[in-house]
């Protein structure tokens, strides 16, 4: 997927006001409208202009897009950085691709998850629901927690430029919550119209990157390095869990990649998840003559070719 520079598409700088965004789009849309332009690429250009305008005319999309900074250049290979939208508060609404037509893959990668859940008809008097992604520690899912979170919501300033307003909320994280689940905070969305009720705020849960653990649903995985002799002969070692180390018996003849299951030690629930300890082999460094001699002795003792399967 290639990065799209929406400012470059509209011939604007990142400091452009919302009025400048509108005027630039209208001028270029007239020029490249398929019913008017003789340019063979007019239709594709018109769609590209429409998508750029759909992002930059909307304060929320624009502020989210701007968060990635200006280091990306048009045409570069691109994947959204992990957690790029964490803590960013989006309102509900009907956010189509705009006059340009369908969404590109780039647009969908950034905004497809957040937009397009608008309220219509009889819900019009109720305030819009808001959505945000928040990161928590994996241990919070094991024990539950009270957390103060900061959310950023874009607004237009007096000059028509997008500015971020921050608000803080105290949130109860329930024990057993999983990544991807949503917490609903009633009445914390947009205020209602004409006396209507306020919308709700939905917080999508994401686990902070952890150097020791990774979660998949309720199951949790942890790598456990072993010395070669521990894997070959078996051993009793201490293995990490989110709630503290436990003693684990390593069966003789274990190989790298073997998974040992600790039943019920994953994220709590009914039933709870499991914890899988994934074995890795850590080779001691050959940084002394004694160590090198030990490796030579191993080479002589074993008739072993680890590449044999590849050579057959």
C-alpha positions, -999 to 999 in steps of 0.1 A, spaced: 0 0 0 13 35 -9 11 66 12 -13 93 -1 -3 129 6 -37 145 7 -23 180 10 -1 175 -21 -31 162 -40 -50 195 -33 -19 216 -37 -20 228 -1 4 231 28 -4 215 62 -12 249 77 -41 255 53 -74 267 68 -106 248 62 -117 276 38 -85 271 18 -92 233 17 -127 240 3 -116 265 -23 -87 243 -35 -110 213 -39 -137 232 -58 -111 247 -82 -95 213 -90 -128 194 -91 -141 217 -118 -108 212 -137 -108 174 -135 -146 166 -136 -150 137 -161 -178 155 -179 -156 185 -185 -119 175 -187 -103 160 -217 -75 145 -196 -74 107 -200 -68 104 -162 -95 128 -153 -118 103 -136 -91 88 -114 -78 123 -106 -113 134 -97 -118 104 -73 -84 111 -57 -94 148 -52 -127 137 -36 -110 114 -12 -84 140 -2 -113 165 3 -133 140 24 -103 137 48 -91 173 50 -126 190 51 -135 170 82 -117 182 114 -116 147 129 -102 129 99 -77 157 92 -64 158 128 -60 120 128 -42 121 94 -19 149 107 -9 128 137 13 107 115 34 137 108 50 150 76 78 124 74 58 103 50 61 111 13 36 103 -15 41 69 -30 61 55 -1 53 20 10 31 25 40 14 6 69 -3 26 97 21 27 127 9 5 156 -13 25 179 -13 56 157 -49 64 167 -47 55 204 -63 81 226 -79 99 196 -116 106 201 -139 102 170 -175 111 168 -201 90 149 -214 101 116 -219 93 80 -185 97 65 -185 86 29 -157 89 4 -170 123 -7 -176 134 -43 -146 114 -55 -162 80 -52 -151 48 -35 -125 46 -7 -89 36 -15 -71 10 5 -51 37 21 -83 55 33 -98 22 46 -66 13 65 -68 46 84 -104 54 87 -125 23 78 -126 12 114 -137 45 128 -162 60 105 -195 50 89 -215 42 120 -237 73 119 -271 78 135 -301 87 114 -338 92 115 -354 91 149 -320 92 166 -312 126 152 -321 144 184 -297 122 204 -261 132 206 -237 113 185 -217 84 199 -180 89 202 -153 62 197 -117 61 209 -90 34 212 -72 32 246 -42 11 256 -40 -7 289 -15 -31 305 -21 -68 302 -21 -71 339 -51 -48 341 -71 -75 323 -60 -100 349 -69 -80 380 -91 -51 368 -81 -15 374 -90 21 378 -73 43 352 -73 79 342 -72 83 304 -66 114 283 -85 117 250 -80 142 222 -109 156 202 -103 180 172 -121 213 170 -118 243 146 -102 274 161 -111 310 153 -89 310 122 -105 278 108 -75 255 116 -78 222 134 -68 222 171 -69 193 195 -88 196 228 -79 172 256 -102 158 282 -95 133 310 -118 105 322 -116 81 351 -124 46 338 -130 12 355 -112 -16 336 -131 -48 344 -112 -80 352 -112 -103 322 -115 -78 294 -99 -87 261 -82 -68 233 -108 -56 208 -136 -54 234 -154 -20 239 -162 -2 272 -194 19 270 -194 51 290 -230 63 290 -236 99 283 -199 107 275 -205 113 238 -217 144 221 -245 164 238 -280 159 224 -300 184 204 -333 199 215 -332 183 249 -321 149 235 -299 126 255 -261 128 251 -245 101 231 -222 74 245 -184 70 244 -171 36 233 -136 28 243 -119 0 223 -93 -19 244 -58 -24 231 -30 -40 251 2 -20 254 32 -38 237 48 -60 263 84 -74 260 74 -107 276 38 -115 267 14 -114 238 -23 -121 239 -46 -139 215 -82 -137 227 -80 -150 263 -49 -170 257 -15 -155 265 19 -165 251 54 -160 266 88 -170 252 111 -189 276 148 -192 267 166 -224 276 202 -234 276 208 -263 252 214 -288 280 182 -277 297 163 -285 266 181 -318 259 182 -332 295 151 -316 310 151 -291 338 130 -273 364 131 -235 357 112 -204 366 88 -193 338 72 -158 335 35 -152 339 17 -118 340 11 -125 377 46 -135 386 71 -164 379 61 -200 384 82 -232 385 80 -252 353 93 -286 344 109 -288 310 106 -323 295 138 -339 282 143 -337 245 125 -304 241 130 -284 209 127 -247 200 91 -238 193 75 -264 217 46 -249 236 39 -259 272 4 -251 284 -4 -237 318 -41 -243 319 -63 -214 332 -34 -190 336 -45 -168 306 -69 -138 309 -97 -146 334 -131 -155 321 -156 -183 320 -137 -203 310 -103 -186 315 -77 -186 289 -45 -206 290 -9 -194 291 14 -210 265 51 -210 273 70 -211 240 105 -226 243 135 -210 226 171 -222 227 198 -197 237 233 -206 227 261 -197 252 287 -174 236 320 -189 225 339 -160 240 367 -180 258 390 -208 250 373 -231 274 339 -223 258 353 -230 223 368 -262 235 334 -273 249 318 -266 215 346 -286 197 339 -315 221 302 -313 212 310 -314 175 331 -345 180 305 -362 203 275 -358 180 269 -371 145 245 -343 138 237 -323 107 209 -297 113 206 -291 76 201 -327 66 164 -323 58 172 -293 36 198 -312 16 177 -343 9 
